């Protein structure tokens, strides 16, 4: 699996996680079309590629049976969900560390911080 394929699969899986968490407790589930997902990836600036390149990456994921596209609905397959969870397990510690450092002044975590002239 290439880095781009991992990235696209992670973006799709994370989008579904976040979108479904917003309607938790209701008998609903979100869905997204290829066009809407491509627009999302571009408007959120997750990818700098052209629409056609993102579309082709989704087609590759579909050929490898990691995503399915039925009735204008783009979904992770069971196999794709396993790969997403694996990627998520590898990436989440880094994302969490970056989030903690952004949320609070990094120098506030230590008692003494040394500065030097450059």
Secondary structure, DSSP 8 states (H G I E B T S, - for coil): --HHHHHHHHHHHHHHHHHHHTTTTSS----B-HHHHHHHHHHTTS--S-HHHHHHHHHHHHHTTSEEEETTEEEE-HHHHHHHHHHHHHHHHHHHHHHHHHHS-GGGGSS-------
